[in-house]
């Protein structure tokens, strides 16, 4: 079974930095998409950053210039470098992955969510 495990969250002061990691384990043939979402109390889940098959990236407007998404395909791991953190960034951050279990380009694409890692930005 495919599992996603996030790490790197915690408590940080405003202006600080964190790096989140998302490790994908199990039977995986091809990872097509890796992204980071976040959900704050009382708010809807929102896209923070994503990277598609062609390595094109998308960022939520409020994090542009501060956050950077990257991935190591050989290790099936995605990262989110978070700099200049603000209290508004406080949320649970979740990794999201689209992948194929079997070789080929026409098989089914499965979607998985991690359990989330909390990030708190406060003095």
TORTORFI-150571 format. One record per residue: residue in one letter; x, y, z of N, C-alpha, C in turn. Coordinates in pm, whole numbers, padded with zeros to 5 digits, always signed. Each point is the difference from the previous one (the first is absolute). Layout:
residues N
AXYZXYZXYZ ...
This chain:
residues 123
X+00083-00119+00000-00083+00119+00000+00088+00125+00000 X-00049+00102-00064+00071+00126-00007-00030+00081+00125 X+00104+00058+00057-00015+00084+00117+00080+00129-00018 X-00055+00107+00053+00066+00129-00002+00026+00042+00144 X+00122+00040+00029+00037+00042+00134+00063+00138-00008 X-00062+00097+00066+00054+00136+00004+00081+00020+00128 X+00094+00091-00009+00079+00037+00116+00053+00141-00018 X+00051+00058+00107+00063+00130-00007-00080+00114+00060 X-00124-00024+00035-00081+00104+00060+00042+00028+00143 X-00055+00107+00055+00031+00036+00136-00032+00145+00029 X+00054+00048+00110-00020+00138+00043+00119+00084-00042 X-00028+00113-00063+00106+00087-00047-00043+00145+00018 X+00095+00088+00024-00029+00142+00016-00024+00066-00136 X-00075+00109-00002-00017+00073-00126+00135+00036-00061 X+00009-00018-00131+00124+00024-00070+00090-00121-00009 X-00035-00105+00071+00080-00120-00001-00028-00088-00121 X+00066-00116-00001-00010-00091-00113-00022-00143+00047 X-00065-00077-00084-00018-00142+00020+00008-00069-00135 X+00040-00125+00001-00005-00082-00120-00083-00124+00028 X-00107-00015-00075-00086-00115+00012+00042-00107-00100 X-00014-00125+00042+00032-00112-00086-00120-00093-00011 X-00015-00060-00115-00106-00097-00024+00063-00121-00067 X+00004-00109+00072+00061-00122-00051-00109-00098-00043 X+00010-00048-00123-00096-00093-00056+00062-00139-00002 X-00065-00094+00063+00050-00137+00005-00106-00097-00050 X+00045-00120-00036-00090-00101-00051+00025-00029-00146 X-00098-00065-00062+00011-00038-00141-00039+00119-00087 X+00100+00065-00055-00021+00117-00084+00078-00016-00129 X-00067+00021-00112+00066-00002-00130+00039+00139-00046 X-00097+00091+00002+00023+00135-00049-00076+00100+00085 X+00069+00102+00046-00063+00110+00070-00023+00112-00100 X-00124+00038-00018-00036+00099-00100-00011+00141+00056 X-00034+00010+00125-00028+00129+00062+00031-00010+00149 X+00062+00102+00052+00021+00012+00143-00032+00143+00040 X-00076+00013+00106-00039+00133+00042-00017+00011+00150 X-00006+00124+00045-00020+00031+00140-00125+00085+00015 X-00083-00038+00095-00120+00074+00035+00007+00035+00148 X-00083+00094+00041-00006+00033+00142-00144+00032+00039 X-00028-00023+00127-00132+00027+00053+00013+00060+00139 X-00049+00120+00015-00001+00068+00128-00137-00016+00066 X-00007+00011+00133-00129-00013+00068-00104+00097-00055 X-00117-00053-00032-00107+00082-00051+00011+00040-00145 X+00101-00050-00069+00019+00035-00140+00005-00125-00086 X-00026+00020-00128+00005-00111-00095+00144-00035-00034 X+00018-00124-00039+00130-00044-00046+00035+00073-00129 X+00123+00045-00010+00043+00074-00116+00133-00053-00053 X+00018+00016-00128+00125-00038-00064+00109+00099+00039 X+00113-00052+00041+00116+00083+00031+00098+00000-00116 X+00035-00119-00046+00094-00014-00110-00015-00138-00060 X+00024-00011-00130-00004-00129-00066+00100-00005-00112 X+00043-00122-00031+00092-00024-00109-00056-00114-00084 X-00017+00025-00128-00057-00097-00091+00111-00079-00069 X-00041-00091-00090+00092-00092-00063+00115+00069-00071 X-00030+00111-00064+00103+00074-00072+00079+00094+00088 X-00015-00012+00130+00069+00083+00100-00048+00144+00000 X-00112+00027-00064-00059+00132+00012-00058+00015+00141 X+00005+00120+00052-00043+00024+00137-00110+00104+00006 X-00079-00011+00105-00107+00094+00028+00005+00034+00148 X-00017+00128+00032+00003+00046+00138-00122+00085+00031 X-00047-00011+00122-00101+00090+00049+00062+00140+00009 X-00078+00101-00033+00056+00134-00013+00073+00048+00125 X-00052-00031+00117+00057+00053+00122+00135-00062+00036 X+00036-00111-00064+00127-00065+00033+00104+00016-00109 X-00036+00061-00111+00096+00020-00108+00119+00083+00049 X+00118-00047-00034+00121+00068+00043+00048-00042+00137 X-00083-00074+00074+00038-00044+00134+00012-00152+00009 X-00086-00071-00071-00001-00146+00003+00054-00056-00132 X+00063-00115+00009+00052-00067-00118-00028-00149+00009 X-00066-00055-00102-00025-00143-00004+00107-00067-00085 X+00042-00117+00041+00098-00077-00074-00025-00147+00026 X+00066-00084-00078-00014-00143+00021+00125-00074-00044 X+00021-00112+00063+00107-00091-00036-00067-00126-00051 X-00007-00015-00132-00072-00112-00060+00061-00134+00039 X+00131-00006+00011+00066-00125+00035-00039-00047+00139 X-00031+00092+00088-00036-00034+00137-00150+00007+00025 X-00077+00035-00103-00145+00014+00013-00035+00092+00117 X+00065+00113+00003-00018+00094+00109-00023+00141-00053 X-00097+00068+00057-00027+00139-00032+00037+00087+00119 X+00037+00123-00030+00040+00095+00104-00073+00132-00019 X-00018+00069+00109-00051+00136-00003+00088+00084+00091 X+00082+00084-00062+00083+00094+00076-00083+00124+00028 X-00013+00033+00127-00085+00110+00043+00087+00104+00070 X+00012+00116-00062+00079+00109+00055-00089+00119+00033 X+00052+00089+00082-00071+00122+00039-00142-00031+00046 X-00011-00095+00089-00131-00046+00044-00075+00108+00077 X-00130+00001-00019-00089+00094+00063-00103-00074+00085 X-00059+00067+00098-00106-00065+00078-00114-00053-00088 X-00027+00066-00112-00106-00046-00090+00033-00133-00066 X+00125-00042+00007+00038-00129-00056-00032-00116+00094 X-00044+00030+00120-00032-00104+00097-00112-00089-00052 X+00026-00129-00007-00097-00095-00054+00059-00140+00010 X-00084-00097-00030+00047-00136-00022+00032-00014-00148 X+00120-00043-00030+00045-00013-00137-00006-00147-00041 X-00059-00026-00117-00021-00135-00047+00063-00020-00136 X+00059-00115-00016+00057-00038-00128-00105-00075-00082 X-00002+00025-00130-00094-00065-00091+00075-00049-00123 X-00027-00124-00039+00075-00063-00108-00095-00071-00096 X+00028+00015-00129-00064-00080-00105+00105-00095-00055 X-00034-00128-00012+00099-00096-00044-00064-00119-00070 X+00084-00072-00073-00037-00127-00058+00074-00111+00073 X-00072-00105+00032+00059-00115+00067+00071-00091-00100 X-00056-00009-00121+00054-00092-00100+00068+00077-00113 X+00098-00065-00066+00068+00065-00112-00095+00033-00114 X+00038+00099-00078-00080+00042-00112-00053+00140+00018 X-00062+00049-00106-00052+00137+00001-00150+00006-00012 X-00067-00114-00004-00145-00003-00018-00074-00062+00117 X+00071-00046+00100-00063-00062+00114-00067+00101+00091 X-00069-00050+00102-00071+00089+00091+00096+00087+00081 X-00047+00118+00033+00076+00092+00083-00065+00005+00138 X+00077-00029+00102-00049+00000+00137+00042+00127+00072 X-00083+00041+00094+00026+00121+00076+00011-00033+00149 X+00098+00061+00064+00025-00026+00142+00025+00130+00075 X-00041-00001+00124+00023+00111+00092+00082-00048+00119 X+00089+00085+00046+00069-00026+00124-00088+00039+00118 X+00046-00030+00120-00077+00030+00120+00012+00146+00043 X+00102+00068-00047+00018+00140+00030+00102+00024+00109 X+00070+00111-00012+00095+00042+00102-00032+00145+00038 X-00018+00027+00128-00040+00135+00041+00116+00099+00000 X-00031+00120-00044+00095+00111+00002-00064+00115+00077 X+00069+00047+00102-00048+00112+00080+00104+00110-00003 X-00042+00117-00045+00088+00117-00007-00046+00099+00105 X+00079+00015+00104-00039+00085+00112+00123+00040+00079 X-00010+00116+00066+00106+00045+00089-00015-00062+00138 
